[in-house]
Amino acid sequence: MLQQRLLNVWEEVAGDTVAKYTEEKTIKNQKLIVKISNSALRADLQMKRTALKDALNKRVGAFIISDIILR
C-alpha cells in the first residue's frame, strides 16, 4: 500500500536527526500526522512542511498526502 510506503520513507526523506525525534506517524484524510518530541526541531520543520510533503509524494511516485501536521 502506498500510504505504508510513504510512512516507511519518512526517515530517509526527513533525515536521521528528524527520525531520531519522531515518535509517531500516521496518515489520516490525506494528512501525514507526525509527533516530534523536540519542540525546536518541530518549529523548524513547520517551515519546511511543503518541501517535505512534495519530497515524500515524489519518493512514492503518487499524491498521497496534501499536508503534514506536526505535533
Distance bins in CASP14 RR format, pairs under 12 A and 6 or more apart:
PFRMAT RR
TARGET T0000
AUTHOR 0000-0000-0000
RMODE 2
METHOD distances of the structure
MODEL  1
1 7 0 0 0 0 1 0 0 0 0 0 0
1 8 0 0 0 0 0 1 0 0 0 0 0
1 27 0 0 0 0 0 1 0 0 0 0 0
1 60 0 0 0 0 0 1 0 0 0 0 0
1 62 0 0 0 0 0 1 0 0 0 0 0
1 64 0 0 0 0 1 0 0 0 0 0 0
2 8 0 0 0 0 0 1 0 0 0 0 0
2 9 0 0 0 0 0 1 0 0 0 0 0
2 27 0 0 0 0 1 0 0 0 0 0 0
2 30 0 0 0 0 0 1 0 0 0 0 0
2 56 0 0 0 0 0 1 0 0 0 0 0
2 57 0 0 0 0 1 0 0 0 0 0 0
2 59 0 0 0 0 0 1 0 0 0 0 0
2 60 1 0 1 0 0 0 0 0 0 0 0
2 61 1 0 0 1 0 0 0 0 0 0 0
2 62 1 0 1 0 0 0 0 0 0 0 0
2 63 0 0 0 0 1 0 0 0 0 0 0
2 64 1 0 1 0 0 0 0 0 0 0 0
2 65 0 0 0 0 0 1 0 0 0 0 0
3 9 0 0 0 0 0 1 0 0 0 0 0
3 10 0 0 0 0 0 1 0 0 0 0 0
3 25 0 0 0 0 0 1 0 0 0 0 0
3 26 0 0 0 0 1 0 0 0 0 0 0
3 27 1 0 1 0 0 0 0 0 0 0 0
3 28 0 0 0 0 1 0 0 0 0 0 0
3 29 0 0 0 0 0 1 0 0 0 0 0
3 30 0 0 0 0 1 0 0 0 0 0 0
3 31 0 0 0 0 0 1 0 0 0 0 0
3 32 0 0 0 0 1 0 0 0 0 0 0
3 56 0 0 0 0 0 1 0 0 0 0 0
3 57 0 0 0 0 0 1 0 0 0 0 0
3 60 0 0 0 0 1 0 0 0 0 0 0
3 62 0 0 0 0 1 0 0 0 0 0 0
3 63 0 0 0 0 0 1 0 0 0 0 0
3 64 1 0 1 0 0 0 0 0 0 0 0
3 65 0 0 0 0 1 0 0 0 0 0 0
4 10 0 0 0 0 0 1 0 0 0 0 0
4 25 0 0 0 0 0 1 0 0 0 0 0
4 26 0 0 0 0 0 1 0 0 0 0 0
4 27 0 0 0 0 1 0 0 0 0 0 0
4 60 0 0 0 0 1 0 0 0 0 0 0
4 64 0 0 0 0 0 1 0 0 0 0 0
5 12 0 0 0 0 0 1 0 0 0 0 0
5 13 0 0 0 0 0 1 0 0 0 0 0
5 27 0 0 0 0 0 1 0 0 0 0 0
5 56 0 0 0 0 1 0 0 0 0 0 0
5 57 0 0 0 0 0 1 0 0 0 0 0
5 59 0 0 0 0 1 0 0 0 0 0 0
5 60 1 0 1 0 0 0 0 0 0 0 0
5 61 0 0 0 0 1 0 0 0 0 0 0
5 62 0 0 0 0 1 0 0 0 0 0 0
5 64 0 0 0 0 1 0 0 0 0 0 0
5 65 0 0 0 0 0 1 0 0 0 0 0
6 12 0 0 0 0 0 1 0 0 0 0 0
6 13 0 0 0 0 1 0 0 0 0 0 0
6 14 0 0 0 0 0 1 0 0 0 0 0
6 25 0 0 0 0 1 0 0 0 0 0 0
6 26 0 0 0 0 0 1 0 0 0 0 0
6 27 1 0 0 1 0 0 0 0 0 0 0
6 30 0 0 0 0 0 1 0 0 0 0 0
6 31 0 0 0 0 0 1 0 0 0 0 0
6 32 1 0 0 1 0 0 0 0 0 0 0
6 34 0 0 0 0 0 1 0 0 0 0 0
6 52 0 0 0 0 0 1 0 0 0 0 0
6 53 0 0 0 0 0 1 0 0 0 0 0
6 55 0 0 0 0 0 1 0 0 0 0 0
6 56 1 0 1 0 0 0 0 0 0 0 0
6 57 1 0 0 1 0 0 0 0 0 0 0
6 58 0 0 0 0 0 1 0 0 0 0 0
6 59 1 0 0 1 0 0 0 0 0 0 0
6 60 1 0 1 0 0 0 0 0 0 0 0
6 61 0 0 0 0 1 0 0 0 0 0 0
6 62 0 0 0 0 1 0 0 0 0 0 0
6 63 0 0 0 0 0 1 0 0 0 0 0
6 64 1 0 1 0 0 0 0 0 0 0 0
6 65 1 0 0 1 0 0 0 0 0 0 0
6 68 0 0 0 0 0 1 0 0 0 0 0
7 13 0 0 0 0 0 1 0 0 0 0 0
7 14 0 0 0 0 0 1 0 0 0 0 0
7 19 0 0 0 0 0 1 0 0 0 0 0
7 22 0 0 0 0 0 1 0 0 0 0 0
7 24 0 0 0 0 0 1 0 0 0 0 0
7 25 1 0 1 0 0 0 0 0 0 0 0
7 26 1 0 0 1 0 0 0 0 0 0 0
7 27 1 0 0 1 0 0 0 0 0 0 0
7 28 0 0 0 0 0 1 0 0 0 0 0
7 32 1 0 0 1 0 0 0 0 0 0 0
7 33 0 0 0 0 0 1 0 0 0 0 0
7 34 0 0 0 0 1 0 0 0 0 0 0
7 56 0 0 0 0 1 0 0 0 0 0 0
7 59 0 0 0 0 0 1 0 0 0 0 0
7 60 0 0 0 0 1 0 0 0 0 0 0
7 64 0 0 0 0 1 0 0 0 0 0 0
7 65 0 0 0 0 0 1 0 0 0 0 0
8 14 0 0 0 0 0 1 0 0 0 0 0
8 19 0 0 0 0 0 1 0 0 0 0 0
8 25 0 0 0 0 1 0 0 0 0 0 0
8 27 0 0 0 0 0 1 0 0 0 0 0
8 56 0 0 0 0 0 1 0 0 0 0 0
8 59 0 0 0 0 1 0 0 0 0 0 0
8 60 0 0 0 0 1 0 0 0 0 0 0
8 64 0 0 0 0 0 1 0 0 0 0 0
9 15 0 0 0 0 0 1 0 0 0 0 0
9 19 0 0 0 0 0 1 0 0 0 0 0
9 25 0 0 0 0 0 1 0 0 0 0 0
9 32 0 0 0 0 0 1 0 0 0 0 0
9 52 0 0 0 0 0 1 0 0 0 0 0
9 55 0 0 0 0 1 0 0 0 0 0 0
9 56 1 0 0 1 0 0 0 0 0 0 0
9 57 0 0 0 0 0 1 0 0 0 0 0
9 58 0 0 0 0 0 1 0 0 0 0 0
9 59 1 0 1 0 0 0 0 0 0 0 0
9 60 1 0 0 1 0 0 0 0 0 0 0
9 61 0 0 0 0 0 1 0 0 0 0 0
9 64 0 0 0 0 0 1 0 0 0 0 0
9 65 0 0 0 0 0 1 0 0 0 0 0
10 16 0 0 0 0 0 1 0 0 0 0 0
10 18 0 0 0 0 1 0 0 0 0 0 0
10 19 1 0 0 1 0 0 0 0 0 0 0
10 21 0 0 0 0 0 1 0 0 0 0 0
10 22 1 0 0 1 0 0 0 0 0 0 0
10 23 0 0 0 0 0 1 0 0 0 0 0
10 24 0 0 0 0 0 1 0 0 0 0 0
10 25 1 0 1 0 0 0 0 0 0 0 0
10 26 0 0 0 0 0 1 0 0 0 0 0
10 27 0 0 0 0 0 1 0 0 0 0 0
10 32 1 0 0 1 0 0 0 0 0 0 0
10 33 0 0 0 0 0 1 0 0 0 0 0
10 34 1 0 0 1 0 0 0 0 0 0 0
10 35 0 0 0 0 0 1 0 0 0 0 0
10 36 0 0 0 0 0 1 0 0 0 0 0
10 45 0 0 0 0 0 1 0 0 0 0 0
10 52 0 0 0 0 1 0 0 0 0 0 0
10 53 0 0 0 0 0 1 0 0 0 0 0
10 55 0 0 0 0 0 1 0 0 0 0 0
10 56 1 0 0 1 0 0 0 0 0 0 0
10 59 0 0 0 0 1 0 0 0 0 0 0
10 60 0 0 0 0 0 1 0 0 0 0 0
10 64 0 0 0 0 0 1 0 0 0 0 0
10 65 0 0 0 0 0 1 0 0 0 0 0
10 68 0 0 0 0 1 0 0 0 0 0 0
11 17 0 0 0 0 0 1 0 0 0 0 0
11 18 1 0 0 1 0 0 0 0 0 0 0
11 19 1 1 0 0 0 0 0 0 0 0 0
11 20 0 0 0 0 1 0 0 0 0 0 0
11 21 0 0 0 0 0 1 0 0 0 0 0
11 22 1 0 0 1 0 0 0 0 0 0 0
11 25 0 0 0 0 1 0 0 0 0 0 0
11 34 0 0 0 0 0 1 0 0 0 0 0
11 56 0 0 0 0 0 1 0 0 0 0 0
11 59 0 0 0 0 0 1 0 0 0 0 0
12 18 0 0 0 0 0 1 0 0 0 0 0
12 19 0 0 0 0 1 0 0 0 0 0 0
12 52 0 0 0 0 0 1 0 0 0 0 0
12 55 0 0 0 0 1 0 0 0 0 0 0
12 56 0 0 0 0 1 0 0 0 0 0 0
12 59 1 0 0 1 0 0 0 0 0 0 0
12 60 0 0 0 0 0 1 0 0 0 0 0
13 19 0 0 0 0 1 0 0 0 0 0 0
13 22 0 0 0 0 0 1 0 0 0 0 0
13 25 0 0 0 0 0 1 0 0 0 0 0
13 32 0 0 0 0 0 1 0 0 0 0 0
13 34 0 0 0 0 0 1 0 0 0 0 0
13 45 0 0 0 0 0 1 0 0 0 0 0
13 48 0 0 0 0 0 1 0 0 0 0 0
13 51 0 0 0 0 1 0 0 0 0 0 0
13 52 1 0 0 1 0 0 0 0 0 0 0
13 53 0 0 0 0 1 0 0 0 0 0 0
13 54 0 0 0 0 1 0 0 0 0 0 0
13 55 1 0 1 0 0 0 0 0 0 0 0
13 56 1 0 1 0 0 0 0 0 0 0 0
13 57 0 0 0 0 1 0 0 0 0 0 0
13 58 0 0 0 0 1 0 0 0 0 0 0
13 59 1 0 1 0 0 0 0 0 0 0 0
13 60 0 0 0 0 1 0 0 0 0 0 0
13 65 0 0 0 0 0 1 0 0 0 0 0
13 68 0 0 0 0 0 1 0 0 0 0 0
14 20 0 0 0 0 0 1 0 0 0 0 0
14 21 0 0 0 0 1 0 0 0 0 0 0
14 22 1 0 0 1 0 0 0 0 0 0 0
14 25 0 0 0 0 1 0 0 0 0 0 0
14 32 0 0 0 0 0 1 0 0 0 0 0
14 34 0 0 0 0 1 0 0 0 0 0 0
14 36 0 0 0 0 1 0 0 0 0 0 0
14 41 0 0 0 0 0 1 0 0 0 0 0
14 42 0 0 0 0 0 1 0 0 0 0 0
14 44 0 0 0 0 0 1 0 0 0 0 0
14 45 1 0 0 1 0 0 0 0 0 0 0
14 48 0 0 0 0 1 0 0 0 0 0 0
14 49 0 0 0 0 0 1 0 0 0 0 0
14 51 0 0 0 0 0 1 0 0 0 0 0
14 52 1 0 0 1 0 0 0 0 0 0 0
14 53 0 0 0 0 0 1 0 0 0 0 0
14 55 0 0 0 0 1 0 0 0 0 0 0
14 56 0 0 0 0 1 0 0 0 0 0 0
14 59 0 0 0 0 0 1 0 0 0 0 0
14 68 0 0 0 0 1 0 0 0 0 0 0
14 70 0 0 0 0 0 1 0 0 0 0 0
15 21 0 0 0 0 0 1 0 0 0 0 0
15 22 0 0 0 0 1 0 0 0 0 0 0
15 41 0 0 0 0 0 1 0 0 0 0 0
15 45 0 0 0 0 0 1 0 0 0 0 0
15 48 0 0 0 0 0 1 0 0 0 0 0
15 52 0 0 0 0 0 1 0 0 0 0 0
15 55 0 0 0 0 0 1 0 0 0 0 0
15 56 0 0 0 0 0 1 0 0 0 0 0
16 22 0 0 0 0 0 1 0 0 0 0 0
17 36 0 0 0 0 0 1 0 0 0 0 0
17 37 0 0 0 0 0 1 0 0 0 0 0
17 38 0 0 0 0 1 0 0 0 0 0 0
17 40 0 0 0 0 0 1 0 0 0 0 0
17 41 1 0 0 1 0 0 0 0 0 0 0
17 44 0 0 0 0 1 0 0 0 0 0 0
17 45 0 0 0 0 0 1 0 0 0 0 0
18 25 0 0 0 0 0 1 0 0 0 0 0
18 34 0 0 0 0 1 0 0 0 0 0 0
18 35 0 0 0 0 0 1 0 0 0 0 0
18 36 1 0 0 1 0 0 0 0 0 0 0
18 37 0 0 0 0 0 1 0 0 0 0 0
18 38 0 0 0 0 1 0 0 0 0 0 0
18 40 0 0 0 0 0 1 0 0 0 0 0
18 41 1 0 0 1 0 0 0 0 0 0 0
18 42 0 0 0 0 1 0 0 0 0 0 0
18 44 0 0 0 0 1 0 0 0 0 0 0
18 45 1 0 0 1 0 0 0 0 0 0 0
18 48 0 0 0 0 1 0 0 0 0 0 0
18 52 0 0 0 0 1 0 0 0 0 0 0
18 68 0 0 0 0 0 1 0 0 0 0 0
18 70 0 0 0 0 0 1 0 0 0 0 0
19 25 0 0 0 0 0 1 0 0 0 0 0
19 34 0 0 0 0 0 1 0 0 0 0 0
19 36 0 0 0 0 0 1 0 0 0 0 0
19 37 0 0 0 0 0 1 0 0 0 0 0
19 38 0 0 0 0 0 1 0 0 0 0 0
19 41 0 0 0 0 0 1 0 0 0 0 0
19 45 0 0 0 0 0 1 0 0 0 0 0
20 36 0 0 0 0 0 1 0 0 0 0 0
20 37 0 0 0 0 1 0 0 0 0 0 0
20 38 0 0 0 0 1 0 0 0 0 0 0
20 41 0 0 0 0 1 0 0 0 0 0 0
21 34 0 0 0 0 1 0 0 0 0 0 0
21 35 0 0 0 0 1 0 0 0 0 0 0
21 36 1 0 1 0 0 0 0 0 0 0 0
21 37 1 0 1 0 0 0 0 0 0 0 0
21 38 1 0 1 0 0 0 0 0 0 0 0
21 39 0 0 0 0 1 0 0 0 0 0 0
21 40 0 0 0 0 1 0 0 0 0 0 0
21 41 1 0 1 0 0 0 0 0 0 0 0
21 42 0 0 0 0 1 0 0 0 0 0 0
21 44 0 0 0 0 0 1 0 0 0 0 0
21 45 0 0 0 0 1 0 0 0 0 0 0
21 70 0 0 0 0 0 1 0 0 0 0 0
22 32 0 0 0 0 0 1 0 0 0 0 0
22 33 0 0 0 0 0 1 0 0 0 0 0
22 34 1 0 0 1 0 0 0 0 0 0 0
22 35 1 0 0 1 0 0 0 0 0 0 0
22 36 1 0 0 1 0 0 0 0 0 0 0
22 37 1 0 0 1 0 0 0 0 0 0 0
22 38 0 0 0 0 1 0 0 0 0 0 0
22 41 0 0 0 0 1 0 0 0 0 0 0
22 42 0 0 0 0 0 1 0 0 0 0 0
22 45 0 0 0 0 1 0 0 0 0 0 0
22 52 0 0 0 0 0 1 0 0 0 0 0
22 68 0 0 0 0 0 1 0 0 0 0 0
22 70 0 0 0 0 0 1 0 0 0 0 0
22 71 0 0 0 0 0 1 0 0 0 0 0
23 33 0 0 0 0 0 1 0 0 0 0 0
23 34 0 0 0 0 1 0 0 0 0 0 0
23 35 1 0 1 0 0 0 0 0 0 0 0
23 36 1 0 0 1 0 0 0 0 0 0 0
23 37 1 0 1 0 0 0 0 0 0 0 0
23 38 0 0 0 0 0 1 0 0 0 0 0
23 41 0 0 0 0 0 1 0 0 0 0 0
23 42 0 0 0 0 0 1 0 0 0 0 0
23 70 0 0 0 0 0 1 0 0 0 0 0
23 71 0 0 0 0 1 0 0 0 0 0 0
24 32 0 0 0 0 0 1 0 0 0 0 0
24 33 1 0 0 1 0 0 0 0 0 0 0
24 34 1 0 0 1 0 0 0 0 0 0 0
24 35 1 0 1 0 0 0 0 0 0 0 0
24 36 0 0 0 0 1 0 0 0 0 0 0
24 37 0 0 0 0 1 0 0 0 0 0 0
24 69 0 0 0 0 0 1 0 0 0 0 0
24 70 0 0 0 0 0 1 0 0 0 0 0
24 71 0 0 0 0 1 0 0 0 0 0 0
25 31 0 0 0 0 0 1 0 0 0 0 0
25 32 1 0 0 1 0 0 0 0 0 0 0
25 33 1 0 0 1 0 0 0 0 0 0 0
25 34 1 0 1 0 0 0 0 0 0 0 0
25 35 1 0 0 1 0 0 0 0 0 0 0
25 36 0 0 0 0 1 0 0 0 0 0 0
25 52 0 0 0 0 0 1 0 0 0 0 0
25 56 0 0 0 0 0 1 0 0 0 0 0
25 65 0 0 0 0 0 1 0 0 0 0 0
25 68 0 0 0 0 1 0 0 0 0 0 0
25 69 0 0 0 0 0 1 0 0 0 0 0
25 70 0 0 0 0 0 1 0 0 0 0 0
25 71 0 0 0 0 0 1 0 0 0 0 0
26 32 1 0 0 1 0 0 0 0 0 0 0
26 33 1 0 1 0 0 0 0 0 0 0 0
26 34 0 0 0 0 1 0 0 0 0 0 0
26 35 0 0 0 0 1 0 0 0 0 0 0
26 65 0 0 0 0 0 1 0 0 0 0 0
26 68 0 0 0 0 0 1 0 0 0 0 0
26 69 0 0 0 0 1 0 0 0 0 0 0
26 71 0 0 0 0 0 1 0 0 0 0 0
27 33 1 0 0 1 0 0 0 0 0 0 0
27 34 0 0 0 0 1 0 0 0 0 0 0
27 53 0 0 0 0 0 1 0 0 0 0 0
27 56 0 0 0 0 0 1 0 0 0 0 0
27 57 0 0 0 0 0 1 0 0 0 0 0
27 60 0 0 0 0 0 1 0 0 0 0 0
27 64 1 0 0 1 0 0 0 0 0 0 0
27 65 1 0 0 1 0 0 0 0 0 0 0
27 66 0 0 0 0 0 1 0 0 0 0 0
27 67 0 0 0 0 0 1 0 0 0 0 0
27 68 0 0 0 0 0 1 0 0 0 0 0
27 69 0 0 0 0 0 1 0 0 0 0 0
28 34 0 0 0 0 0 1 0 0 0 0 0
28 64 0 0 0 0 0 1 0 0 0 0 0
28 65 0 0 0 0 1 0 0 0 0 0 0
28 66 0 0 0 0 0 1 0 0 0 0 0
28 67 0 0 0 0 0 1 0 0 0 0 0
28 68 0 0 0 0 0 1 0 0 0 0 0
28 69 0 0 0 0 1 0 0 0 0 0 0
29 64 0 0 0 0 0 1 0 0 0 0 0
29 65 0 0 0 0 1 0 0 0 0 0 0
29 66 0 0 0 0 1 0 0 0 0 0 0
29 67 0 0 0 0 1 0 0 0 0 0 0
29 69 0 0 0 0 0 1 0 0 0 0 0
30 53 0 0 0 0 0 1 0 0 0 0 0
30 56 0 0 0 0 0 1 0 0 0 0 0
30 57 0 0 0 0 0 1 0 0 0 0 0
30 62 0 0 0 0 0 1 0 0 0 0 0
30 63 0 0 0 0 1 0 0 0 0 0 0
30 64 1 0 0 1 0 0 0 0 0 0 0
30 65 1 0 1 0 0 0 0 0 0 0 0
30 66 1 0 1 0 0 0 0 0 0 0 0
30 67 1 0 0 1 0 0 0 0 0 0 0
30 68 0 0 0 0 0 1 0 0 0 0 0
30 69 0 0 0 0 0 1 0 0 0 0 0
31 49 0 0 0 0 0 1 0 0 0 0 0
31 53 0 0 0 0 1 0 0 0 0 0 0
31 56 0 0 0 0 0 1 0 0 0 0 0
31 64 0 0 0 0 0 1 0 0 0 0 0
31 65 1 0 0 1 0 0 0 0 0 0 0
31 66 1 0 0 1 0 0 0 0 0 0 0
31 67 1 0 1 0 0 0 0 0 0 0 0
31 68 1 0 0 1 0 0 0 0 0 0 0
31 69 1 0 1 0 0 0 0 0 0 0 0
31 70 0 0 0 0 0 1 0 0 0 0 0
31 71 0 0 0 0 0 1 0 0 0 0 0
32 45 0 0 0 0 0 1 0 0 0 0 0
32 49 0 0 0 0 1 0 0 0 0 0 0
32 52 0 0 0 0 1 0 0 0 0 0 0
32 53 1 0 0 1 0 0 0 0 0 0 0
32 55 0 0 0 0 0 1 0 0 0 0 0
32 56 1 0 0 1 0 0 0 0 0 0 0
32 57 0 0 0 0 1 0 0 0 0 0 0
32 60 0 0 0 0 0 1 0 0 0 0 0
32 64 0 0 0 0 1 0 0 0 0 0 0
32 65 1 0 1 0 0 0 0 0 0 0 0
32 66 0 0 0 0 1 0 0 0 0 0 0
32 67 1 0 0 1 0 0 0 0 0 0 0
32 68 1 0 1 0 0 0 0 0 0 0 0
32 69 1 0 0 1 0 0 0 0 0 0 0
32 70 0 0 0 0 1 0 0 0 0 0 0
32 71 0 0 0 0 0 1 0 0 0 0 0
33 49 0 0 0 0 0 1 0 0 0 0 0
33 65 0 0 0 0 1 0 0 0 0 0 0
33 67 0 0 0 0 1 0 0 0 0 0 0
33 68 1 0 0 1 0 0 0 0 0 0 0
33 69 1 0 1 0 0 0 0 0 0 0 0
33 70 0 0 0 0 1 0 0 0 0 0 0
33 71 1 0 0 1 0 0 0 0 0 0 0
34 41 0 0 0 0 0 1 0 0 0 0 0
34 42 0 0 0 0 1 0 0 0 0 0 0
34 45 0 0 0 0 1 0 0 0 0 0 0
34 46 0 0 0 0 0 1 0 0 0 0 0
34 48 0 0 0 0 0 1 0 0 0 0 0
34 49 0 0 0 0 1 0 0 0 0 0 0
34 52 0 0 0 0 1 0 0 0 0 0 0
34 53 0 0 0 0 0 1 0 0 0 0 0
34 56 0 0 0 0 0 1 0 0 0 0 0
34 65 0 0 0 0 0 1 0 0 0 0 0
34 67 0 0 0 0 0 1 0 0 0 0 0
34 68 1 0 0 1 0 0 0 0 0 0 0
34 69 1 0 0 1 0 0 0 0 0 0 0
34 70 1 0 1 0 0 0 0 0 0 0 0
34 71 1 0 0 1 0 0 0 0 0 0 0
35 41 0 0 0 0 0 1 0 0 0 0 0
35 42 0 0 0 0 1 0 0 0 0 0 0
35 45 0 0 0 0 0 1 0 0 0 0 0
35 68 0 0 0 0 0 1 0 0 0 0 0
35 69 0 0 0 0 1 0 0 0 0 0 0
35 70 0 0 0 0 1 0 0 0 0 0 0
35 71 1 0 1 0 0 0 0 0 0 0 0
36 42 1 0 1 0 0 0 0 0 0 0 0
36 43 0 0 0 0 1 0 0 0 0 0 0
36 44 0 0 0 0 1 0 0 0 0 0 0
36 45 1 0 0 1 0 0 0 0 0 0 0
36 46 0 0 0 0 1 0 0 0 0 0 0
36 48 0 0 0 0 0 1 0 0 0 0 0
36 49 0 0 0 0 0 1 0 0 0 0 0
36 52 0 0 0 0 0 1 0 0 0 0 0
36 68 0 0 0 0 0 1 0 0 0 0 0
36 69 0 0 0 0 0 1 0 0 0 0 0
36 70 1 0 1 0 0 0 0 0 0 0 0
36 71 1 0 0 1 0 0 0 0 0 0 0
37 70 0 0 0 0 0 1 0 0 0 0 0
37 71 0 0 0 0 1 0 0 0 0 0 0
38 44 0 0 0 0 1 0 0 0 0 0 0
38 45 0 0 0 0 1 0 0 0 0 0 0
38 70 0 0 0 0 0 1 0 0 0 0 0
39 45 0 0 0 0 0 1 0 0 0 0 0
39 46 0 0 0 0 0 1 0 0 0 0 0
39 70 0 0 0 0 0 1 0 0 0 0 0
39 71 0 0 0 0 0 1 0 0 0 0 0
40 46 0 0 0 0 0 1 0 0 0 0 0
41 47 0 0 0 0 0 1 0 0 0 0 0
41 48 0 0 0 0 0 1 0 0 0 0 0
41 70 0 0 0 0 1 0 0 0 0 0 0
42 48 0 0 0 0 0 1 0 0 0 0 0
42 49 0 0 0 0 0 1 0 0 0 0 0
42 68 0 0 0 0 0 1 0 0 0 0 0
42 69 0 0 0 0 0 1 0 0 0 0 0
42 70 1 0 1 0 0 0 0 0 0 0 0
42 71 1 0 0 1 0 0 0 0 0 0 0
43 49 0 0 0 0 0 1 0 0 0 0 0
43 70 0 0 0 0 1 0 0 0 0 0 0
44 51 0 0 0 0 0 1 0 0 0 0 0
44 52 0 0 0 0 0 1 0 0 0 0 0
44 70 0 0 0 0 1 0 0 0 0 0 0
45 51 0 0 0 0 1 0 0 0 0 0 0
45 52 1 0 0 1 0 0 0 0 0 0 0
45 53 0 0 0 0 0 1 0 0 0 0 0
45 68 1 0 0 1 0 0 0 0 0 0 0
45 69 0 0 0 0 0 1 0 0 0 0 0
45 70 1 0 1 0 0 0 0 0 0 0 0
45 71 0 0 0 0 0 1 0 0 0 0 0
46 52 0 0 0 0 0 1 0 0 0 0 0
46 67 0 0 0 0 0 1 0 0 0 0 0
46 68 0 0 0 0 1 0 0 0 0 0 0
46 69 0 0 0 0 1 0 0 0 0 0 0
46 70 1 0 1 0 0 0 0 0 0 0 0
46 71 0 0 0 0 0 1 0 0 0 0 0
47 68 0 0 0 0 0 1 0 0 0 0 0
47 70 0 0 0 0 0 1 0 0 0 0 0
48 54 0 0 0 0 0 1 0 0 0 0 0
48 55 0 0 0 0 1 0 0 0 0 0 0
48 56 0 0 0 0 0 1 0 0 0 0 0
48 68 0 0 0 0 1 0 0 0 0 0 0
48 70 0 0 0 0 1 0 0 0 0 0 0
49 55 0 0 0 0 0 1 0 0 0 0 0
49 56 0 0 0 0 0 1 0 0 0 0 0
49 65 0 0 0 0 0 1 0 0 0 0 0
49 66 0 0 0 0 0 1 0 0 0 0 0
49 67 1 0 0 1 0 0 0 0 0 0 0
49 68 1 0 1 0 0 0 0 0 0 0 0
49 69 0 0 0 0 1 0 0 0 0 0 0
49 70 1 0 0 1 0 0 0 0 0 0 0
50 56 0 0 0 0 0 1 0 0 0 0 0
50 57 0 0 0 0 0 1 0 0 0 0 0
50 65 0 0 0 0 0 1 0 0 0 0 0
50 66 0 0 0 0 0 1 0 0 0 0 0
50 67 0 0 0 0 1 0 0 0 0 0 0
50 68 0 0 0 0 1 0 0 0 0 0 0
51 57 0 0 0 0 0 1 0 0 0 0 0
51 58 0 0 0 0 0 1 0 0 0 0 0
51 68 0 0 0 0 1 0 0 0 0 0 0
52 58 0 0 0 0 0 1 0 0 0 0 0
52 59 0 0 0 0 0 1 0 0 0 0 0
52 65 0 0 0 0 1 0 0 0 0 0 0
52 67 0 0 0 0 0 1 0 0 0 0 0
52 68 1 0 1 0 0 0 0 0 0 0 0
52 69 0 0 0 0 0 1 0 0 0 0 0
52 70 0 0 0 0 1 0 0 0 0 0 0
53 59 0 0 0 0 0 1 0 0 0 0 0
53 60 0 0 0 0 0 1 0 0 0 0 0
53 63 0 0 0 0 1 0 0 0 0 0 0
53 64 0 0 0 0 1 0 0 0 0 0 0
53 65 1 0 1 0 0 0 0 0 0 0 0
53 66 1 0 0 1 0 0 0 0 0 0 0
53 67 1 0 0 1 0 0 0 0 0 0 0
53 68 1 0 1 0 0 0 0 0 0 0 0
53 69 0 0 0 0 0 1 0 0 0 0 0
53 70 0 0 0 0 0 1 0 0 0 0 0
54 60 0 0 0 0 0 1 0 0 0 0 0
54 61 0 0 0 0 0 1 0 0 0 0 0
54 63 0 0 0 0 1 0 0 0 0 0 0
54 64 0 0 0 0 0 1 0 0 0 0 0
54 65 0 0 0 0 1 0 0 0 0 0 0
54 66 0 0 0 0 0 1 0 0 0 0 0
54 67 0 0 0 0 0 1 0 0 0 0 0
54 68 0 0 0 0 0 1 0 0 0 0 0
55 61 0 0 0 0 0 1 0 0 0 0 0
55 64 0 0 0 0 0 1 0 0 0 0 0
55 65 0 0 0 0 0 1 0 0 0 0 0
55 68 0 0 0 0 0 1 0 0 0 0 0
56 62 0 0 0 0 0 1 0 0 0 0 0
56 63 0 0 0 0 0 1 0 0 0 0 0
56 64 1 0 0 1 0 0 0 0 0 0 0
56 65 1 0 0 1 0 0 0 0 0 0 0
56 66 0 0 0 0 0 1 0 0 0 0 0
56 67 0 0 0 0 0 1 0 0 0 0 0
56 68 0 0 0 0 1 0 0 0 0 0 0
57 63 1 0 1 0 0 0 0 0 0 0 0
57 64 1 0 1 0 0 0 0 0 0 0 0
57 65 1 0 0 1 0 0 0 0 0 0 0
57 66 0 0 0 0 1 0 0 0 0 0 0
57 67 0 0 0 0 0 1 0 0 0 0 0
57 68 0 0 0 0 0 1 0 0 0 0 0
58 64 0 0 0 0 0 1 0 0 0 0 0
58 65 0 0 0 0 0 1 0 0 0 0 0
59 65 0 0 0 0 0 1 0 0 0 0 0
END
